[in-house]
C-alpha cells in the first residue's frame, strides 16, 4: 500500500506542478490537485505511523 501511495503522490505532484505552470497557482484544477496531494500525504503519514506502532508492539 505504501508503494502505491508514493506512486500516487508523485503523479499528483507532477500534475499539480504542470497545472500551476500552465493554468496558474490560483486555478481551480491546480488547487484541487494540491488538496488531493495533501490527502495522499496525510494518508501516507498515518499509514507510516500505524506501521511504526505495529513494529514497536512486536
PQR file with spaces between the fields and no chain letter, atoms N, CA, C, O and H, PARSE charges and radii, in Angstrom:
ATOM       1  N    UNK     1       0.827   -1.203    0.000 -0.4000 1.5000
ATOM       2  CA   UNK     1       0.000    0.000    0.000 -0.0000 2.0000
ATOM       3  C    UNK     1       0.867    1.260    0.000  0.5500 1.7000
ATOM       4  O    UNK     1       0.547    2.248   -0.661 -0.5500 1.4000
ATOM       5  N    UNK     2       1.963    1.209    0.750 -0.4000 1.5000
ATOM       6  CA   UNK     2       2.835    2.377    0.844 -0.0000 2.0000
ATOM       7  C    UNK     2       3.420    2.725   -0.524  0.5500 1.7000
ATOM       8  O    UNK     2       3.476    3.898   -0.896 -0.5500 1.4000
ATOM       9  H    UNK     2       2.223    0.406    1.287  0.4000 1.0000
ATOM      10  N    UNK     3       3.854    1.714   -1.270 -0.4000 1.5000
ATOM      11  CA   UNK     3       4.418    1.975   -2.596 -0.0000 2.0000
ATOM      12  C    UNK     3       3.381    2.593   -3.527  0.5500 1.7000
ATOM      13  O    UNK     3       3.704    3.478   -4.320 -0.5500 1.4000
ATOM      14  H    UNK     3       3.809    0.762   -0.968  0.4000 1.0000
ATOM      15  N    UNK     4       2.142    2.132   -3.433 -0.4000 1.5000
ATOM      16  CA   UNK     4       1.069    2.699   -4.251 -0.0000 2.0000
ATOM      17  C    UNK     4       0.838    4.163   -3.878  0.5500 1.7000
ATOM      18  O    UNK     4       0.678    5.014   -4.753 -0.5500 1.4000
ATOM      19  H    UNK     4       1.880    1.414   -2.789  0.4000 1.0000
ATOM      20  N    UNK     5       0.823    4.448   -2.591 -0.4000 1.5000
ATOM      21  CA   UNK     5       0.641    5.833   -2.142 -0.0000 2.0000
ATOM      22  C    UNK     5       1.774    6.723   -2.644  0.5500 1.7000
ATOM      23  O    UNK     5       1.536    7.843   -3.098 -0.5500 1.4000
ATOM      24  H    UNK     5       0.953    3.757   -1.880  0.4000 1.0000
ATOM      25  N    UNK     6       2.996    6.226   -2.562 -0.4000 1.5000
ATOM      26  CA   UNK     6       4.134    7.014   -3.040 -0.0000 2.0000
ATOM      27  C    UNK     6       4.010    7.306   -4.530  0.5500 1.7000
ATOM      28  O    UNK     6       4.298    8.416   -4.978 -0.5500 1.4000
ATOM      29  H    UNK     6       3.189    5.316   -2.194  0.4000 1.0000
ATOM      30  N    UNK     7       3.585    6.316   -5.287 -0.4000 1.5000
ATOM      31  CA   UNK     7       3.413    6.498   -6.730 -0.0000 2.0000
ATOM      32  C    UNK     7       2.311    7.522   -7.008  0.5500 1.7000
ATOM      33  O    UNK     7       2.473    8.402   -7.854 -0.5500 1.4000
ATOM      34  H    UNK     7       3.351    5.414   -4.924  0.4000 1.0000
ATOM      35  N    UNK     8       1.194    7.403   -6.294 -0.4000 1.5000
ATOM      36  CA   UNK     8       0.088    8.345   -6.478 -0.0000 2.0000
ATOM      37  C    UNK     8       0.510    9.762   -6.086  0.5500 1.7000
ATOM      38  O    UNK     8       0.143   10.732   -6.749 -0.5500 1.4000
ATOM      39  H    UNK     8       1.063    6.688   -5.607  0.4000 1.0000
ATOM      40  N    UNK     9       1.280    9.871   -5.006 -0.4000 1.5000
ATOM      41  CA   UNK     9       1.756   11.181   -4.569 -0.0000 2.0000
ATOM      42  C    UNK     9       2.639   11.819   -5.640  0.5500 1.7000
ATOM      43  O    UNK     9       2.484   12.999   -5.952 -0.5500 1.4000
ATOM      44  H    UNK     9       1.577    9.083   -4.467  0.4000 1.0000
ATOM      45  N    UNK    10       3.554   11.050   -6.195 -0.4000 1.5000
ATOM      46  CA   UNK    10       4.456   11.579   -7.215 -0.0000 2.0000
ATOM      47  C    UNK    10       3.687   12.003   -8.469  0.5500 1.7000
ATOM      48  O    UNK    10       3.945   13.068   -9.030 -0.5500 1.4000
ATOM      49  H    UNK    10       3.681   10.091   -5.942  0.4000 1.0000
ATOM      50  N    UNK    11       2.749   11.171   -8.902 -0.4000 1.5000
ATOM      51  CA   UNK    11       1.959   11.508  -10.092 -0.0000 2.0000
ATOM      52  C    UNK    11       1.125   12.766   -9.861  0.5500 1.7000
ATOM      53  O    UNK    11       1.057   13.640  -10.726 -0.5500 1.4000
ATOM      54  H    UNK    11       2.540   10.306   -8.447  0.4000 1.0000
ATOM      55  N    UNK    12       0.496   12.852   -8.701 -0.4000 1.5000
ATOM      56  CA   UNK    12      -0.330   14.014   -8.381 -0.0000 2.0000
ATOM      57  C    UNK    12       0.524   15.270   -8.274  0.5500 1.7000
ATOM      58  O    UNK    12       0.119   16.340   -8.728 -0.5500 1.4000
ATOM      59  H    UNK    12       0.551   12.142   -7.999  0.4000 1.0000
ATOM      60  N    UNK    13       1.702   15.144   -7.675 -0.4000 1.5000
ATOM      61  CA   UNK    13       2.615   16.282   -7.561 -0.0000 2.0000
ATOM      62  C    UNK    13       3.012   16.797   -8.945  0.5500 1.7000
ATOM      63  O    UNK    13       3.004   18.003   -9.192 -0.5500 1.4000
ATOM      64  H    UNK    13       2.031   14.275   -7.306  0.4000 1.0000
ATOM      65  N    UNK    14       3.355   15.880   -9.837 -0.4000 1.5000
ATOM      66  CA   UNK    14       3.738   16.278  -11.196 -0.0000 2.0000
ATOM      67  C    UNK    14       2.580   16.962  -11.922  0.5500 1.7000
ATOM      68  O    UNK    14       2.778   17.966  -12.607 -0.5500 1.4000
ATOM      69  H    UNK    14       3.361   14.900   -9.636  0.4000 1.0000
ATOM      70  N    UNK    15       1.373   16.415  -11.771 -0.4000 1.5000
ATOM      71  CA   UNK    15       0.199   17.015  -12.414 -0.0000 2.0000
ATOM      72  C    UNK    15      -0.082   18.401  -11.838  0.5500 1.7000
ATOM      73  O    UNK    15      -0.448   19.319  -12.572 -0.5500 1.4000
ATOM      74  H    UNK    15       1.212   15.600  -11.215  0.4000 1.0000
ATOM      75  N    UNK    16       0.092   18.551  -10.516 -0.4000 1.5000
ATOM      76  CA   UNK    16      -0.148   19.832   -9.856 -0.0000 2.0000
ATOM      77  C    UNK    16       0.844   20.881  -10.352  0.5500 1.7000
ATOM      78  O    UNK    16       0.461   22.013  -10.647 -0.5500 1.4000
ATOM      79  H    UNK    16       0.389   17.806   -9.920  0.4000 1.0000
ATOM      80  N    UNK    17       2.105   20.507  -10.441 -0.4000 1.5000
ATOM      81  CA   UNK    17       3.120   21.445  -10.923 -0.0000 2.0000
ATOM      82  C    UNK    17       2.822   21.856  -12.356  0.5500 1.7000
ATOM      83  O    UNK    17       2.890   23.035  -12.701 -0.5500 1.4000
ATOM      84  H    UNK    17       2.416   19.588  -10.201  0.4000 1.0000
ATOM      85  N    UNK    18       2.492   20.878  -13.186 -0.4000 1.5000
ATOM      86  CA   UNK    18       2.171   21.173  -14.586 -0.0000 2.0000
ATOM      87  C    UNK    18       0.969   22.113  -14.673  0.5500 1.7000
ATOM      88  O    UNK    18       0.971   23.069  -15.448 -0.5500 1.4000
ATOM      89  H    UNK    18       2.437   19.920  -12.906  0.4000 1.0000
ATOM      90  N    UNK    19      -0.049   21.831  -13.873 -0.4000 1.5000
ATOM      91  CA   UNK    19      -1.241   22.681  -13.874 -0.0000 2.0000
ATOM      92  C    UNK    19      -0.902   24.088  -13.397  0.5500 1.7000
ATOM      93  O    UNK    19      -1.400   25.070  -13.948 -0.5500 1.4000
ATOM      94  H    UNK    19      -0.050   21.054  -13.243  0.4000 1.0000
ATOM      95  N    UNK    20      -0.060   24.188  -12.378 -0.4000 1.5000
ATOM      96  CA   UNK    20       0.331   25.501  -11.876 -0.0000 2.0000
ATOM      97  C    UNK    20       1.063   26.326  -12.915  0.5500 1.7000
ATOM      98  O    UNK    20       0.840   27.531  -13.036 -0.5500 1.4000
ATOM      99  H    UNK    20       0.345   23.390  -11.930  0.4000 1.0000
ATOM     100  N    UNK    21       1.941   25.670  -13.668 -0.4000 1.5000
ATOM     101  CA   UNK    21       2.693   26.371  -14.717 -0.0000 2.0000
ATOM     102  C    UNK    21       1.770   26.776  -15.858  0.5500 1.7000
ATOM     103  O    UNK    21       1.844   27.899  -16.358 -0.5500 1.4000
ATOM     104  H    UNK    21       2.122   24.692  -13.570  0.4000 1.0000
ATOM     105  N    UNK    22       0.903   25.859  -16.266 -0.4000 1.5000
ATOM     106  CA   UNK    22       0.044   26.109  -17.426 -0.0000 2.0000
ATOM     107  C    UNK    22      -1.161   26.985  -17.109  0.5500 1.7000
ATOM     108  O    UNK    22      -1.559   27.816  -17.925 -0.5500 1.4000
ATOM     109  H    UNK    22       0.843   24.948  -15.860  0.4000 1.0000
ATOM     110  N    UNK    23      -1.742   26.803  -15.926 -0.4000 1.5000
ATOM     111  CA   UNK    23      -3.011   27.459  -15.608 -0.0000 2.0000
ATOM     112  C    UNK    23      -2.927   28.502  -14.503  0.5500 1.7000
ATOM     113  O    UNK    23      -3.856   29.289  -14.324 -0.5500 1.4000
ATOM     114  H    UNK    23      -1.419   26.128  -15.263  0.4000 1.0000
ATOM     115  N    UNK    24      -1.833   28.519  -13.766 -0.4000 1.5000
ATOM     116  CA   UNK    24      -1.685   29.447  -12.649 -0.0000 2.0000
ATOM     117  C    UNK    24      -1.957   28.768  -11.317  0.5500 1.7000
ATOM     118  O    UNK    24      -2.658   27.759  -11.239 -0.5500 1.4000
ATOM     119  H    UNK    24      -1.078   27.879  -13.912  0.4000 1.0000
ATOM     120  N    UNK    25      -1.386   29.347  -10.282 -0.4000 1.5000
ATOM     121  CA   UNK    25      -1.497   28.747   -8.953 -0.0000 2.0000
ATOM     122  C    UNK    25      -2.885   28.886   -8.341  0.5500 1.7000
ATOM     123  O    UNK    25      -3.253   28.101   -7.467 -0.5500 1.4000
ATOM     124  H    UNK    25      -0.817   30.166  -10.345  0.4000 1.0000
ATOM     125  N    UNK    26      -3.656   29.865   -8.783 -0.4000 1.5000
ATOM     126  CA   UNK    26      -4.996   30.074   -8.245 -0.0000 2.0000
ATOM     127  C    UNK    26      -6.073   29.352   -9.047  0.5500 1.7000
ATOM     128  O    UNK    26      -7.259   29.472   -8.740 -0.5500 1.4000
ATOM     129  H    UNK    26      -3.357   30.503   -9.493  0.4000 1.0000
ATOM     130  N    UNK    27      -5.675   28.610  -10.063 -0.4000 1.5000
ATOM     131  CA   UNK    27      -6.610   27.874  -10.906 -0.0000 2.0000
ATOM     132  C    UNK    27      -7.286   26.764  -10.099  0.5500 1.7000
ATOM     133  O    UNK    27      -6.651   26.128   -9.258 -0.5500 1.4000
ATOM     134  H    UNK    27      -4.712   28.512  -10.313  0.4000 1.0000
ATOM     135  N    UNK    28      -8.558   26.539  -10.354 -0.4000 1.5000
ATOM     136  CA   UNK    28      -9.326   25.537   -9.608 -0.0000 2.0000
ATOM     137  C    UNK    28      -8.717   24.140   -9.733  0.5500 1.7000
ATOM     138  O    UNK    28      -8.679   23.393   -8.755 -0.5500 1.4000
ATOM     139  H    UNK    28      -9.073   27.056  -11.037  0.4000 1.0000
ATOM     140  N    UNK    29      -8.246   23.786  -10.915 -0.4000 1.5000
ATOM     141  CA   UNK    29      -7.648   22.463  -11.108 -0.0000 2.0000
ATOM     142  C    UNK    29      -6.366   22.325  -10.290  0.5500 1.7000
ATOM     143  O    UNK    29      -6.128   21.282   -9.681 -0.5500 1.4000
ATOM     144  H    UNK    29      -8.276   24.393  -11.709  0.4000 1.0000
ATOM     145  N    UNK    30      -5.546   23.364  -10.274 -0.4000 1.5000
ATOM     146  CA   UNK    30      -4.304   23.340   -9.505 -0.0000 2.0000
ATOM     147  C    UNK    30      -4.606   23.182   -8.022  0.5500 1.7000
ATOM     148  O    UNK    30      -3.957   22.399   -7.329 -0.5500 1.4000
ATOM     149  H    UNK    30      -5.740   24.211  -10.769  0.4000 1.0000
ATOM     150  N    UNK    31      -5.579   23.918   -7.546 -0.4000 1.5000
ATOM     151  CA   UNK    31      -5.955   23.846   -6.132 -0.0000 2.0000
ATOM     152  C    UNK    31      -6.517   22.469   -5.804  0.5500 1.7000
ATOM     153  O    UNK    31      -6.209   21.909   -4.752 -0.5500 1.4000
ATOM     154  H    UNK    31      -6.106   24.554   -8.110  0.4000 1.0000
ATOM     155  N    UNK    32      -7.331   21.925   -6.685 -0.4000 1.5000
ATOM     156  CA   UNK    32      -7.888   20.591   -6.480 -0.0000 2.0000
ATOM     157  C    UNK    32      -6.768   19.553   -6.388  0.5500 1.7000
ATOM     158  O    UNK    32      -6.800   18.679   -5.521 -0.5500 1.4000
ATOM     159  H    UNK    32      -7.581   22.380   -7.540  0.4000 1.0000
ATOM     160  N    UNK    33      -5.795   19.647   -7.267 -0.4000 1.5000
ATOM     161  CA   UNK    33      -4.669   18.710   -7.237 -0.0000 2.0000
ATOM     162  C    UNK    33      -3.838   18.887   -5.968  0.5500 1.7000
ATOM     163  O    UNK    33      -3.343   17.910   -5.408 -0.5500 1.4000
ATOM     164  H    UNK    33      -5.769   20.357   -7.971  0.4000 1.0000
ATOM     165  N    UNK    34      -3.687   20.119   -5.519 -0.4000 1.5000
ATOM     166  CA   UNK    34      -2.960   20.383   -4.281 -0.0000 2.0000
ATOM     167  C    UNK    34      -3.668   19.741   -3.093  0.5500 1.7000
ATOM     168  O    UNK    34      -3.028   19.143   -2.229 -0.5500 1.4000
ATOM     169  H    UNK    34      -4.090   20.913   -5.974  0.4000 1.0000
ATOM     170  N    UNK    35      -4.974   19.866   -3.057 -0.4000 1.5000
ATOM     171  CA   UNK    35      -5.749   19.252   -1.970 -0.0000 2.0000
ATOM     172  C    UNK    35      -5.670   17.736   -2.029  0.5500 1.7000
ATOM     173  O    UNK    35      -5.574   17.071   -0.997 -0.5500 1.4000
ATOM     174  H    UNK    35      -5.495   20.351   -3.760  0.4000 1.0000
ATOM     175  N    UNK    36      -5.710   17.191   -3.239 -0.4000 1.5000
ATOM     176  CA   UNK    36      -5.580   15.741   -3.409 -0.0000 2.0000
ATOM     177  C    UNK    36      -4.215   15.270   -2.917  0.5500 1.7000
ATOM     178  O    UNK    36      -4.113   14.237   -2.255 -0.5500 1.4000
ATOM     179  H    UNK    36      -5.787   17.731   -4.077  0.4000 1.0000
ATOM     180  N    UNK    37      -3.179   16.018   -3.235 -0.4000 1.5000
ATOM     181  CA   UNK    37      -1.841   15.667   -2.764 -0.0000 2.0000
ATOM     182  C    UNK    37      -1.782   15.722   -1.240  0.5500 1.7000
ATOM     183  O    UNK    37      -1.179   14.851   -0.613 -0.5500 1.4000
ATOM     184  H    UNK    37      -3.262   16.858   -3.772  0.4000 1.0000
ATOM     185  N    UNK    38      -2.397   16.732   -0.643 -0.4000 1.5000
ATOM     186  CA   UNK    38      -2.460   16.815    0.820 -0.0000 2.0000
ATOM     187  C    UNK    38      -3.127   15.579    1.408  0.5500 1.7000
ATOM     188  O    UNK    38      -2.643   15.023    2.394 -0.5500 1.4000
ATOM     189  H    UNK    38      -2.886   17.440   -1.153  0.4000 1.0000
ATOM     190  N    UNK    39      -4.229   15.147    0.815 -0.4000 1.5000
ATOM     191  CA   UNK    39      -4.935   13.955    1.294 -0.0000 2.0000
ATOM     192  C    UNK    39      -4.048   12.716    1.199  0.5500 1.7000
ATOM     193  O    UNK    39      -3.980   11.919    2.135 -0.5500 1.4000
ATOM     194  H    UNK    39      -4.623   15.599    0.014  0.4000 1.0000
ATOM     195  N    UNK    40      -3.378   12.563    0.077 -0.4000 1.5000
ATOM     196  CA   UNK    40      -2.499   11.410   -0.108 -0.0000 2.0000
ATOM     197  C    UNK    40      -1.357   11.428    0.903  0.5500 1.7000
ATOM     198  O    UNK    40      -0.999   10.392    1.465 -0.5500 1.4000
ATOM     199  H    UNK    40      -3.434   13.211   -0.683  0.4000 1.0000
ATOM     200  N    UNK    41      -0.790   12.608    1.131 -0.4000 1.5000
ATOM     201  CA   UNK    41       0.307   12.719    2.090 -0.0000 2.0000
ATOM     202  C    UNK    41      -0.166   12.404    3.502  0.5500 1.7000
ATOM     203  O    UNK    41       0.535   11.724    4.251 -0.5500 1.4000
ATOM     204  H    UNK    41      -1.080   13.449    0.676  0.4000 1.0000
ATOM     205  N    UNK    42      -1.335   12.887    3.870 -0.4000 1.5000
ATOM     206  CA   UNK    42      -1.882   12.585    5.193 -0.0000 2.0000
ATOM     207  C    UNK    42      -2.114   11.092    5.355  0.5500 1.7000
ATOM     208  O    UNK    42      -1.803   10.522    6.401 -0.5500 1.4000
ATOM     209  H    UNK    42      -1.904   13.440    3.262  0.4000 1.0000
ATOM     210  N    UNK    43      -2.656   10.458    4.328 -0.4000 1.5000
ATOM     211  CA   UNK    43      -2.871    9.014    4.365 -0.0000 2.0000
ATOM     212  C    UNK    43      -1.548    8.282    4.504  0.5500 1.7000
ATOM     213  O    UNK    43      -1.431    7.337    5.283 -0.5500 1.4000
ATOM     214  H    UNK    43      -2.908   10.921    3.478  0.4000 1.0000
ATOM     215  N    UNK    44      -0.559    8.721    3.751 -0.4000 1.5000
ATOM     216  CA   UNK    44       0.768    8.100    3.801 -0.0000 2.0000
ATOM     217  C    UNK    44       1.356    8.206    5.208  0.5500 1.7000
ATOM     218  O    UNK    44       1.836    7.211    5.751 -0.5500 1.4000
ATOM     219  H    UNK    44      -0.654    9.489    3.118  0.4000 1.0000
ATOM     220  N    UNK    45       1.323    9.393    5.802 -0.4000 1.5000
ATOM     221  CA   UNK    45       1.903    9.581    7.133 -0.0000 2.0000
ATOM     222  C    UNK    45       1.134    8.810    8.202  0.5500 1.7000
ATOM     223  O    UNK    45       1.740    8.301    9.144 -0.5500 1.4000
ATOM     224  H    UNK    45       0.933   10.202    5.361  0.4000 1.0000
ATOM     225  N    UNK    46      -0.181    8.716    8.073 -0.4000 1.5000
ATOM     226  CA   UNK    46      -0.960    7.896    9.013 -0.0000 2.0000
ATOM     227  C    UNK    46      -0.566    6.432    8.888  0.5500 1.7000
ATOM     228  O    UNK    46      -0.404    5.737    9.891 -0.5500 1.4000
ATOM     229  H    UNK    46      -0.673    9.130    7.307  0.4000 1.0000
ATOM     230  N    UNK    47      -0.412    5.967    7.653 -0.4000 1.5000
ATOM     231  CA   UNK    47      -0.026    4.578    7.415 -0.0000 2.0000
ATOM     232  C    UNK    47       1.364    4.302    7.987  0.5500 1.7000
ATOM     233  O    UNK    47       1.588    3.258    8.600 -0.5500 1.4000
ATOM     234  H    UNK    47      -0.543    6.531    6.838  0.4000 1.0000
ATOM     235  N    UNK    48       2.282    5.221    7.792 -0.4000 1.5000
ATOM     236  CA   UNK    48       3.638    5.040    8.314 -0.0000 2.0000
ATOM     237  C    UNK    48       3.627    5.008    9.840  0.5500 1.7000
ATOM     238  O    UNK    48       4.334    4.202   10.445 -0.5500 1.4000
ATOM     239  H    UNK    48       2.099    6.069    7.294  0.4000 1.0000
ATOM     240  N    UNK    49       2.842    5.867   10.462 -0.4000 1.5000
ATOM     241  CA   UNK    49       2.747    5.886   11.920 -0.0000 2.0000
ATOM     242  C    UNK    49       2.135    4.591   12.425  0.5500 1.7000
ATOM     243  O    UNK    49       2.575    4.050   13.440 -0.5500 1.4000
ATOM     244  H    UNK    49       2.268    6.522    9.970  0.4000 1.0000
ATOM     245  N    UNK    50       1.124    4.087   11.728 -0.4000 1.5000
ATOM     246  CA   UNK    50       0.484    2.833   12.107 -0.0000 2.0000
ATOM     247  C    UNK    50       1.479    1.685   12.026  0.5500 1.7000
ATOM     248  O    UNK    50       1.551    0.860   12.937 -0.5500 1.4000
ATOM     249  H    UNK    50       0.767    4.526   10.903  0.4000 1.0000
ATOM     250  N    UNK    51       2.241    1.626   10.947 -0.4000 1.5000
ATOM     251  CA   UNK    51       3.212    0.549   10.784 -0.0000 2.0000
ATOM     252  C    UNK    51       4.322    0.643   11.822  0.5500 1.7000
ATOM     253  O    UNK    51       4.796   -0.378   12.321 -0.5500 1.4000
ATOM     254  H    UNK    51       2.182    2.296   10.207  0.4000 1.0000
ATOM     255  N    UNK    52       4.737    1.860   12.149 -0.4000 1.5000
ATOM     256  CA   UNK    52       5.764    2.044   13.176 -0.0000 2.0000
ATOM     257  C    UNK    52       5.241    1.581   14.532  0.5500 1.7000
ATOM     258  O    UNK    52       5.964    0.953   15.305 -0.5500 1.4000
ATOM     259  H    UNK    52       4.353    2.690   11.744  0.4000 1.0000
ATOM     260  N    UNK    53       3.985    1.896   14.808 -0.4000 1.5000
ATOM     261  CA   UNK    53       3.368    1.478   16.065 -0.0000 2.0000
ATOM     262  C    UNK    53       3.291   -0.043   16.141  0.5500 1.7000
ATOM     263  O    UNK    53       3.558   -0.632   17.189 -0.5500 1.4000
ATOM     264  H    UNK    53       3.398    2.406   14.180  0.4000 1.0000
ATOM     265  N    UNK    54       2.926   -0.672   15.032 -0.4000 1.5000
ATOM     266  CA   UNK    54       2.870   -2.137   14.984 -0.0000 2.0000
ATOM     267  C    UNK    54       4.245   -2.739   15.235  0.5500 1.7000
ATOM     268  O    UNK    54       4.367   -3.725   15.962 -0.5500 1.4000
ATOM     269  H    UNK    54       2.709   -0.194   14.181  0.4000 1.0000
ATOM     270  N    UNK    55       5.270   -2.162   14.646 -0.4000 1.5000
ATOM     271  CA   UNK    55       6.633   -2.664   14.814 -0.0000 2.0000
ATOM     272  C    UNK    55       7.088   -2.549   16.261  0.5500 1.7000
ATOM     273  O    UNK    55       7.795   -3.425   16.759 -0.5500 1.4000
ATOM     274  H    UNK    55       5.171   -1.361   14.056  0.4000 1.0000
ATOM     275  N    UNK    56       6.693   -1.485   16.938 -0.4000 1.5000
ATOM     276  CA   UNK    56       7.094   -1.285   18.325 -0.0000 2.0000
ATOM     277  C    UNK    56       6.394   -2.262   19.262  0.5500 1.7000
ATOM     278  O    UNK    56       6.925   -2.592   20.323 -0.5500 1.4000
ATOM     279  H    UNK    56       6.119   -0.774   16.534  0.4000 1.0000
ATOM     280  N    UNK    57       5.217   -2.723   18.882 -0.4000 1.5000
ATOM     281  CA   UNK    57       4.483   -3.683   19.700 -0.0000 2.0000
ATOM     282  C    UNK    57       5.123   -5.061   19.653  0.5500 1.7000
ATOM     283  O    UNK    57       4.990   -5.845   20.593 -0.5500 1.4000
ATOM     284  H    UNK    57       4.786   -2.455   18.020  0.4000 1.0000
ATOM     285  N    UNK    58       5.811   -5.353   18.568 -0.4000 1.5000
ATOM     286  CA   UNK    58       6.416   -6.687   18.404 -0.0000 2.0000
ATOM     287  C    UNK    58       7.774   -6.766   18.988  0.5500 1.7000
ATOM     288  O    UNK    58       8.410   -7.818   18.930 -0.5500 1.4000
ATOM     289  H    UNK    58       5.919   -4.716   17.805  0.4000 1.0000
